[in-house]
Amino acid sequence: EMNASQRLRPNPLSDGSESSESGILNERILVLVFESIKWDLHTLCFAASVNRKLRAVAKRLLWRDMCVYRAPRMVATLSNGAQNGRIGGGWHALAKLMFFCCGCEPTRNFKMSQPLDGHFMEASRFSKTSGRSFLTKKCRGDLLYVSDPCEHPMSDKEDDLGIFRGIFKGFMKSKTRECLIRRQIELEQRIRCPYCGSRVWSMTTARLVPKSAARRLGSHEGGLEFFVCVNGHLYGTCWLVPLSSDEDHLDEDEDEDDFRDGDDEGIGGVRSMDHDDRTVTIGSVSSLGEDIIM
């Protein structure tokens, strides 16, 4: 008979996975289950809320694999191609940023009639080209992904509200962070990042909102505010200008050449996105650009 020390123990999944500590006999089974259902977000959220052990597995392993499945090129860029690379704020925060519109509340720089609750998104598109519109000229060397704004109808007396979000690559070494530190911009006292819970800078207060950001979003200059947290998550709000059929493209400005290098990337990460692509359903995108529903 085998004694306790001779009993078979489950093998780790791979590359430092600690199955024995999680209490899951074989974490590979979990991965295969979620692969079979194409990493359904709601199912993963339910699984992560069952107990502490499953929450730990999700935080260490499952959220990362879901992000890789949903946005392979964006994730490869953010993590420098490392399979087990780290992401500022954690993989669970990136997953939430990809799928969740955080809503908004009135701030000292952005007045609105009522707060809006957050909600899950059915479709999103993140773009490096859009991200450059949110960087001042001195910070154009940074890499930033920003989503198209999520549109929210407001009262009859207000324009529609746009809520957008994004993420920096390597924010700790970015020129944007360096600029904030050099200018001694204080972190907000009462506001926290809705994705990782960290403290944030108001880019409006820091006077680091370029004119191109409003044009890219389709907003009036001064009609937006956004924040960046210490982990490099960006989120903000804007008033969306109603468009008429004869209006010029809103993203044509003095930095127009910066938007023509063809490196827009849909969240599915398969092909470049042009100006006519409005949204890409979260999930994969075929080589012809048609949406593939989750």
Helices and strands as residue ranges (DSSP letters): G 4-6, H 19-22, H 27-36, H 41-48, H 52-57, I 58-62, H 63-70, H 72-78, H 91-99, E 100-101, E 119-120, E 126-127, H 128-132, G 137-139, E 144-147, E 150-152, E 160-168, G 171-173, H 175-182, E 200-202, H 211-217, E 219-229, E 233-240, G 256-259
